[in-house]
């Protein structure tokens, strides 16, 4: 997912999932030309069989990517996506973490799916320690079908792991669909470092399969659904980076899609832009 740190003017990021068929180099070009300041990249699969891209340190591929990103004036904010489950071993991901640091990424995104809460907190802490060695931080995102289901669950794990570079990633759909409120968000604002904007309509799904389907294929551009994203932005604007994550649907031109996402986000944020 992705972002740039808020400053005097709003800088938006865009998650790779928004156009995951584009390799990193092409995604960087199109995102920059759509108006985004930063991108997130998927250098690790979000689930078995999910698309991802590798940018090994020292490879020609990564050098080409860095040259293009520099020429377009776009930065890498975060790297997705690591699932901390009962088989997770932080050290096994060092090559990916090193690759992330090499392209300037600042944060790594994870979700939690281990029913052993103590082990989950320990593994998050160890992953944070690995990230810290490379100058990065780690954000955990709640998802309704995972063990870390609610925003409150994310905050609890961050508190339990005790790492200074651990934070919570708030995705609009996962946040509101799993019962969190703006008041709860404000009460834990210091834990939130990254907010992803996306919208949705209709009643919240009840089953895991329906939640997954909505999260992967039911997202709408900001302002096209019913979520109170303006309230979320107002609460987060001084402390969290802001990005957009809405996958492309159907035979749509990727450049047009990314431009639409950028303009839609600015549209709902315009009163404060």
C-alpha angles and dihedrals in degrees: 000000000000163000160146125246111263114253139161088310124035114264116194130201130199130215121236089235087071088074105003094164089071115089114233096264095051092041091054092052096048094043092051092049090049088059103260120142097205144012139213118222133204107228092155129043115262090211135353109300095011117138119258139156133227125220103179118199110262096016125132088236093061093045090053090049093050092048092052094044091050093049091050093046095235127135135208112241108173142007125218148241138012124152113209100208133149091285097049118130113182095204092058089068098054095109091056092045090051090049090051093051091046092062093046101259115163103193141032122213124220141166127210122236107158121109090205098086095191093052091046092054091046093050091048089050091051092048089050089052090052091048091048091058087062095042096256139120133219129231124196118211123204119227126184095233095048130079089251090061106155137041087249089057090054092051091048092053092047089052092046096050091054095207116147091215095053120106144158125259112213116206112189096229097043091044099052099029091058097053106266122144136208089248090056089048092052092047090057099034093128090064096053116087101157132038123189117204120215134137140218141181135219135025120333114263116250105202129065092241091052091047091052092048092051094046094049103035109009101066122123131199115268110282096021095093139039106270119119093240094153089061090049091050093047090054095044105037099099098042112029138055115243127221141161126236118184120135120228115258127206128338096336124145107250093222092052091046094052092046090051091051092049094049093043091053092049089048094062092039095044096107089065099030 
